[in-house]
Amino acid sequence: MVWLVSLFLLGQDLGKSKAKPKFREILSKSRAINVLSAARMFLFGARDVWFVVALPVYLHTVFGWDFWKVGGFMATWVIGYGFIQTLAPRITGNMEGRQPAMIWAAALALIPAGIAVGLMVGWSPQFVVIGGLLLFGVLFAINSSLHSYLIVSYARGDGVSLDVGFYYMSNAAGRLLGTILSGWVYQAYGLQACLWISAGLVAAAAILSMFLPEKRPVPAT
């Protein structure tokens, strides 16, 4: 229905740029945005490397959940993640620069590492995986919201669409990387390996955050 209405009511030139930039021009000229985009890529790769394929298969094969229960749980997690994102600005305030991004990413890296350790030492998988996933969702939502604030803060006034587009292109690249790794690593090495890779990717995002500007750059006049 939305598609049919769109055919008649939306303008034909909606979303089309008047000038078509070359591919090399898509790459941001801002060091801050390049660093933030790289951190974003690792951040979302860290989520999807265990969330997209490994986790639902694990819930079905190890916990014995049927498809309805797995799908319902995953959908509830996504809804809760979105709710936390709406509250994230109240938690982070107007934090800018490298220190908050680095601290929140470092805190997030501890969650998948903690889940992996809990499984290794033989703690209850239901408690470790479900509890860890809830904590991961809260901290991941805060990290994602903070990144989204920073990209708007760093984007150039005369090229916001290109800067934001490059940033979300990096986001998509991270999700692609995480999805491919999630299926391959889980089949070859299991959930714990996916969790350790997730922790490493978040740690990489935290390290990259160290190279972000401490304060928002002054916009061009």
C-alpha positions as CSV (number, residue, x, y, z in Angstrom):
1,M,0.0,0.0,0.0
2,V,2.8,2.4,0.8
3,W,4.5,1.6,-2.5
4,L,1.3,2.2,-4.5
5,V,0.7,5.5,-2.7
6,S,4.4,6.5,-3.3
7,L,4.0,6.0,-7.0
8,F,1.4,8.7,-7.2
9,L,2.2,11.2,-4.4
10,L,6.0,11.3,-4.2
11,G,8.0,13.5,-6.6
12,Q,10.0,11.8,-9.2
13,D,13.2,13.7,-8.3
14,L,12.9,13.0,-4.6
15,G,16.3,12.0,-3.2
16,K,18.2,12.6,-6.4
17,S,21.3,14.8,-6.1
18,K,21.6,17.7,-8.6
19,A,25.4,17.0,-8.8
20,K,26.8,13.5,-9.0
21,P,30.1,13.3,-7.1
22,K,32.8,10.9,-8.2
23,F,33.5,7.9,-6.0
24,R,36.7,9.4,-4.5
25,E,34.7,12.5,-3.5
26,I,32.4,10.2,-1.4
27,L,35.3,9.6,1.0
28,S,35.2,12.3,3.6
29,K,37.9,14.9,3.7
30,S,37.4,15.3,7.4
31,R,39.8,13.2,9.6
32,A,37.3,13.2,12.4
33,I,34.5,11.7,10.2
34,N,36.9,9.1,8.7
35,V,37.9,8.0,12.2
36,L,34.3,8.0,13.4
37,S,33.2,6.0,10.4
38,A,35.8,3.4,11.0
39,A,34.8,3.1,14.6
40,R,31.2,2.7,13.5
41,M,32.1,-0.1,11.1
42,F,33.8,-2.0,13.9
43,L,31.0,-1.3,16.3
44,F,28.3,-2.7,14.1
45,G,30.5,-5.6,13.0
46,A,30.9,-6.4,16.7
47,R,27.1,-6.7,17.2
48,D,26.3,-8.7,14.1
49,V,29.2,-11.1,14.4
50,W,27.3,-12.9,17.1
51,F,23.8,-11.5,16.9
52,V,22.7,-12.1,13.3
53,V,23.5,-15.8,12.7
54,A,25.3,-17.3,15.7
55,L,22.8,-16.3,18.4
56,P,19.5,-17.4,16.9
57,V,21.1,-20.7,15.8
58,Y,22.5,-21.1,19.3
59,L,19.2,-20.4,21.0
60,H,17.5,-23.0,18.7
61,T,20.1,-25.8,18.9
62,V,21.4,-25.4,22.5
63,F,18.4,-24.0,24.4
64,G,15.9,-26.0,22.3
65,W,13.8,-22.9,21.5
66,D,11.4,-23.2,18.6
67,F,11.4,-20.7,15.7
68,W,8.6,-18.7,17.2
69,K,10.3,-18.3,20.5
70,V,13.7,-17.4,19.0
71,G,12.1,-14.8,16.6
72,G,9.9,-13.3,19.3
73,F,12.9,-13.0,21.7
74,M,15.1,-11.4,19.0
75,A,12.3,-9.0,18.0
76,T,11.7,-8.0,21.7
77,W,15.4,-7.3,22.0
78,V,15.4,-5.0,19.0
79,I,12.4,-3.1,20.3
80,G,14.1,-2.7,23.7
81,Y,17.3,-1.6,22.0
82,G,15.3,1.1,20.2
83,F,13.7,2.2,23.4
84,I,17.1,2.5,25.1
85,Q,18.3,4.6,22.2
86,T,15.5,7.1,22.9
87,L,16.8,7.4,26.4
88,A,20.5,7.5,25.5
89,P,20.8,11.3,25.1
90,R,19.7,11.7,28.7
91,I,22.5,9.4,29.8
92,T,25.3,10.8,27.6
93,G,24.0,14.4,27.6
94,N,25.9,16.6,25.2
95,M,29.1,14.5,25.3
96,E,31.5,15.3,22.5
97,G,34.9,14.1,21.4
98,R,37.0,11.1,22.0
99,Q,36.8,10.5,25.7
100,P,33.1,9.6,26.1
101,A,33.2,7.5,22.9
102,M,36.3,5.7,24.1
103,I,34.9,5.0,27.6
104,W,31.5,3.7,26.4
105,A,33.1,1.5,23.8
106,A,35.6,0.1,26.3
107,A,32.7,-0.7,28.6
108,L,30.8,-2.4,25.8
109,A,33.9,-4.6,24.9
110,L,33.7,-6.1,28.4
111,I,30.2,-7.6,27.8
112,P,30.9,-10.1,25.0
113,A,34.2,-11.0,26.7
114,G,32.4,-11.6,30.0
115,I,29.8,-13.8,28.3
116,A,32.6,-15.9,26.6
117,V,34.4,-16.3,30.0
118,G,31.1,-17.3,31.7
119,L,30.5,-20.0,29.1
120,M,34.1,-21.2,29.4
121,V,33.9,-21.6,33.2
122,G,30.6,-23.5,33.0
123,W,28.1,-21.0,34.3
124,S,24.5,-21.4,33.3
125,P,24.3,-20.7,29.6
126,Q,20.7,-19.3,29.9
127,F,21.8,-16.8,32.6
128,V,25.0,-15.8,31.0
129,V,23.8,-15.5,27.4
130,I,20.4,-13.9,28.1
131,G,21.7,-11.6,30.9
132,G,24.7,-10.6,28.9
133,L,22.6,-9.9,25.8
134,L,20.4,-7.5,27.8
135,L,23.5,-5.6,29.1
136,F,25.0,-5.6,25.6
137,G,21.8,-4.1,24.2
138,V,21.8,-1.3,26.7
139,L,25.5,-0.3,26.2
140,F,25.3,-0.9,22.4
141,A,22.3,1.5,22.2
142,I,24.3,4.2,24.1
143,N,27.3,3.8,21.9
144,S,25.3,3.9,18.7
145,S,23.4,7.0,19.8
146,L,26.6,8.7,20.8
147,H,28.1,8.0,17.4
148,S,25.0,9.4,15.7
149,Y,25.3,12.6,17.7
150,L,29.0,12.9,16.8
151,I,28.5,12.5,13.0
152,V,26.0,15.4,13.0
153,S,28.4,17.4,15.1
154,Y,31.4,16.7,12.8
155,A,29.6,16.9,9.5
156,R,30.6,19.9,7.3
157,G,27.9,22.4,6.6
158,D,28.4,22.3,2.9
159,G,28.6,18.6,2.5
160,V,26.5,17.1,5.3
161,S,24.8,14.6,3.0
162,L,28.1,13.2,1.7
163,D,29.6,13.0,5.2
164,V,26.5,11.3,6.7
165,G,26.2,9.0,3.7
166,F,29.9,7.9,4.0
167,Y,29.3,7.3,7.7
168,Y,26.3,5.1,7.1
169,M,28.1,3.3,4.3
170,S,30.7,2.3,6.9
171,N,27.8,1.2,9.1
172,A,26.6,-1.1,6.3
173,A,30.1,-2.4,5.7
174,G,30.4,-3.3,9.4
175,R,27.1,-5.2,9.3
176,L,28.1,-7.1,6.2
177,L,31.4,-8.0,7.8
178,G,29.7,-9.1,11.0
179,T,27.1,-11.1,9.2
180,I,29.6,-13.1,7.1
181,L,31.8,-13.7,10.1
182,S,28.8,-14.7,12.2
183,G,27.9,-17.6,10.0
184,W,31.4,-18.8,9.2
185,V,32.9,-18.5,12.7
186,Y,29.9,-20.1,14.5
187,Q,30.0,-23.1,12.2
188,A,33.7,-23.5,12.5
189,Y,34.4,-22.5,16.1
190,G,31.2,-21.9,18.0
191,L,29.5,-19.0,19.9
192,Q,32.5,-18.3,22.2
193,A,34.7,-17.5,19.2
194,C,32.1,-15.1,17.9
195,L,32.0,-13.4,21.3
196,W,35.7,-13.0,21.4
197,I,35.8,-11.5,17.9
198,S,33.0,-9.2,19.0
199,A,35.0,-8.0,22.0
200,G,38.0,-7.4,19.8
201,L,36.0,-5.4,17.3
202,V,34.5,-3.2,20.0
203,A,38.0,-2.8,21.4
204,A,39.2,-1.6,18.0
205,A,36.3,0.9,18.0
206,A,37.4,2.2,21.4
207,I,41.0,2.5,20.2
208,L,39.9,4.4,17.1
209,S,37.9,6.7,19.3
210,M,41.1,7.9,20.9
211,F,41.9,9.7,17.6
212,L,38.7,11.7,17.5
213,P,38.9,15.4,18.2
214,E,38.4,16.3,21.8
215,K,35.9,19.0,20.9
216,R,33.6,19.6,18.0
217,P,35.4,21.5,15.2
218,V,34.3,25.0,14.4
219,P,32.0,24.8,11.3
220,A,33.0,26.6,8.1
221,T,31.3,30.0,7.6
